[in-house]
Structure formats: structure tokens, C-alpha cells
Amino acid sequence: MDRLKAQASKNRDAAKVLRHRGKDDAAQRLEARADELESGRVTDCTDAVSSLISWAFRR
């Protein structure tokens, strides 16, 4: 969950930069993605995928 919160924070920071550059549409997309990440609707499967790949390469 920490990865998702960190990514949401990065998305919000990037949205601020894009707004300063006049790219409101892109900023809105990043903010919407940050909202999704913070809402809990997105599942972090990084650890599960990483362990599956490690298992596959050991075989």
C-alpha cells in the first residue's frame, strides 16, 4: 500500500508541474489516477508477481 500512496503523491506532484506548463488535460488524468490509487480500488500485486517470476526462473 505504501507504493500506491507514494505513486499517488508523485502523480499529484507531476500534475502540479503540468498545470504550470498549461497542460490541464494531462494534469487531470494524473490527478484522476492518483485518486484511483488512493481509493483502494487498485491492488498492488508487485510482490505476488515478483515471487511468481522468481519461482519460474528457479525451475
Z-matrix of the N, CA and C atoms (Angstrom, degrees):
N
C 1 1.439
C 2 1.525 1 111.24
N 3 1.327 2 116.31 1 -30.06
C 4 1.459 3 119.25 2 178.98
C 5 1.521 4 111.58 3 -63.73
N 6 1.333 5 115.80 4 -36.15
C 7 1.465 6 119.25 5 178.24
C 8 1.523 7 111.13 6 -63.07
N 9 1.325 8 116.08 7 -39.84
C 10 1.452 9 120.06 8 -179.43
C 11 1.527 10 111.01 9 -66.94
N 12 1.333 11 116.59 10 -41.77
C 13 1.467 12 120.18 11 178.21
C 14 1.528 13 110.75 12 -65.87
N 15 1.323 14 116.40 13 -39.07
C 16 1.464 15 120.13 14 178.58
C 17 1.526 16 110.42 15 -64.81
N 18 1.331 17 116.78 16 -42.30
C 19 1.458 18 120.22 17 179.05
C 20 1.521 19 111.17 18 -66.62
N 21 1.321 20 117.37 19 -37.71
C 22 1.467 21 120.93 20 177.54
C 23 1.527 22 110.10 21 -62.70
N 24 1.312 23 116.06 22 -41.08
C 25 1.461 24 120.25 23 178.01
C 26 1.531 25 111.27 24 -63.58
N 27 1.325 26 116.08 25 -42.38
C 28 1.468 27 120.20 26 178.07
C 29 1.519 28 110.94 27 -63.88
N 30 1.335 29 116.37 28 -39.48
C 31 1.466 30 120.00 29 178.36
C 32 1.525 31 110.88 30 -63.00
N 33 1.327 32 116.61 31 -41.22
C 34 1.470 33 119.52 32 179.49
C 35 1.528 34 111.20 33 -66.11
N 36 1.333 35 116.95 34 -39.55
C 37 1.467 36 120.25 35 177.42
C 38 1.527 37 110.74 36 -63.86
N 39 1.319 38 115.89 37 -42.76
C 40 1.468 39 120.06 38 178.83
C 41 1.523 40 110.66 39 -65.04
N 42 1.330 41 117.08 40 -35.57
C 43 1.468 42 120.87 41 178.36
C 44 1.527 43 110.70 42 -63.93
N 45 1.323 44 116.73 43 -38.27
C 46 1.474 45 120.20 44 177.58
C 47 1.525 46 110.58 45 -62.16
N 48 1.326 47 116.03 46 -43.35
C 49 1.465 48 120.53 47 179.82
C 50 1.526 49 110.14 48 -63.21
N 51 1.329 50 115.96 49 -44.01
C 52 1.460 51 119.75 50 -179.85
C 53 1.527 52 111.59 51 -64.51
N 54 1.322 53 117.29 52 -37.20
C 55 1.469 54 119.85 53 177.51
C 56 1.528 55 111.00 54 -62.89
N 57 1.333 56 116.38 55 -39.96
C 58 1.466 57 119.93 56 177.87
C 59 1.526 58 111.55 57 -64.73
N 60 1.310 59 116.47 58 -27.39
C 61 1.467 60 121.12 59 178.90
C 62 1.523 61 112.30 60 -88.26
N 63 1.329 62 116.70 61 -0.59
C 64 1.457 63 120.71 62 177.56
C 65 1.517 64 114.78 63 84.46
N 66 1.310 65 117.32 64 17.81
C 67 1.472 66 121.32 65 -178.68
C 68 1.530 67 109.09 66 -106.01
N 69 1.329 68 114.56 67 73.75
C 70 1.460 69 120.52 68 -174.99
C 71 1.516 70 113.11 69 -67.31
N 72 1.326 71 118.53 70 -36.52
C 73 1.467 72 120.63 71 -179.09
C 74 1.525 73 111.33 72 -62.71
N 75 1.307 74 116.16 73 -45.67
C 76 1.466 75 120.16 74 179.44
C 77 1.528 76 110.33 75 -65.75
N 78 1.311 77 116.67 76 -38.27
C 79 1.463 78 120.76 77 178.71
C 80 1.524 79 110.53 78 -63.92
N 81 1.315 80 117.14 79 -40.05
C 82 1.466 81 120.28 80 178.26
C 83 1.520 82 111.28 81 -64.51
N 84 1.326 83 117.54 82 -38.61
C 85 1.465 84 120.73 83 178.04
C 86 1.530 85 110.92 84 -63.79
N 87 1.333 86 116.49 85 -42.35
C 88 1.465 87 119.66 86 178.94
C 89 1.519 88 111.48 87 -66.12
N 90 1.321 89 117.00 88 -39.37
C 91 1.463 90 119.70 89 178.76
C 92 1.523 91 111.33 90 -68.03
N 93 1.315 92 116.86 91 -36.82
C 94 1.463 93 120.13 92 176.97
C 95 1.527 94 110.34 93 -64.21
N 96 1.316 95 116.25 94 -41.11
C 97 1.468 96 120.33 95 177.84
C 98 1.529 97 110.58 96 -65.03
N 99 1.328 98 117.12 97 -39.97
C 100 1.464 99 120.81 98 177.35
C 101 1.528 100 110.26 99 -62.09
N 102 1.327 101 117.05 100 -40.21
C 103 1.468 102 120.50 101 177.27
C 104 1.521 103 110.95 102 -61.90
N 105 1.338 104 117.05 103 -41.85
C 106 1.468 105 120.87 104 177.92
C 107 1.524 106 111.10 105 -61.80
N 108 1.325 107 115.83 106 -43.50
C 109 1.464 108 119.69 107 -178.80
C 110 1.525 109 111.16 108 -64.36
N 111 1.310 110 117.30 109 -38.09
C 112 1.455 111 120.66 110 -178.60
C 113 1.526 112 113.24 111 -79.56
N 114 1.314 113 117.34 112 -19.94
C 115 1.457 114 120.88 113 -174.91
C 116 1.532 115 113.29 114 -73.61
N 117 1.312 116 116.80 115 -22.64
C 118 1.455 117 119.82 116 -177.17
C 119 1.519 118 112.93 117 94.12
N 120 1.326 119 117.61 118 -0.68
C 121 1.464 120 120.75 119 178.58
C 122 1.517 121 111.40 120 -76.04
N 123 1.315 122 116.82 121 -17.49
C 124 1.464 123 122.02 122 -179.36
C 125 1.527 124 107.97 123 -100.41
N 126 1.303 125 116.54 124 133.34
C 127 1.462 126 121.92 125 -179.09
C 128 1.523 127 109.68 126 -104.26
N 129 1.317 128 115.93 127 132.92
C 130 1.460 129 121.15 128 177.60
C 131 1.523 130 108.18 129 -86.08
N 132 1.318 131 116.17 130 108.94
C 133 1.464 132 121.84 131 -178.42
C 134 1.521 133 111.69 132 -107.13
N 135 1.319 134 116.98 133 14.27
C 136 1.457 135 120.91 134 -175.09
C 137 1.526 136 112.24 135 -57.50
N 138 1.333 137 117.00 136 -46.58
C 139 1.464 138 120.27 137 -177.99
C 140 1.523 139 111.71 138 -66.01
N 141 1.325 140 116.66 139 -40.56
C 142 1.463 141 120.14 140 -179.99
C 143 1.529 142 111.10 141 -65.77
N 144 1.307 143 116.90 142 -42.67
C 145 1.460 144 121.05 143 179.57
C 146 1.527 145 110.40 144 -67.13
N 147 1.310 146 116.45 145 -41.17
C 148 1.459 147 120.71 146 179.37
C 149 1.534 148 110.99 147 -62.07
N 150 1.321 149 117.32 148 -43.55
C 151 1.467 150 119.37 149 179.71
C 152 1.522 151 111.29 150 -68.66
N 153 1.315 152 117.51 151 -35.10
C 154 1.465 153 120.89 152 177.26
C 155 1.533 154 111.01 153 -64.78
N 156 1.321 155 117.24 154 -42.38
C 157 1.466 156 121.37 155 178.51
C 158 1.531 157 110.23 156 -65.40
N 159 1.327 158 116.13 157 -42.66
C 160 1.470 159 119.57 158 178.26
C 161 1.520 160 110.48 159 -61.04
N 162 1.316 161 116.95 160 -43.67
C 163 1.460 162 121.30 161 179.23
C 164 1.531 163 110.21 162 -61.22
N 165 1.336 164 117.37 163 -42.47
C 166 1.458 165 121.46 164 -177.99
C 167 1.523 166 111.68 165 -64.94
N 168 1.324 167 116.91 166 -38.71
C 169 1.470 168 119.26 167 -178.63
C 170 1.519 169 111.97 168 -75.13
N 171 1.317 170 118.51 169 -21.39
C 172 1.469 171 120.59 170 177.88
C 173 1.522 172 110.62 171 -75.02
N 174 1.292 173 118.22 172 -24.01
C 175 1.474 174 121.61 173 -176.90
C 176 1.498 175 111.10 174 -79.01
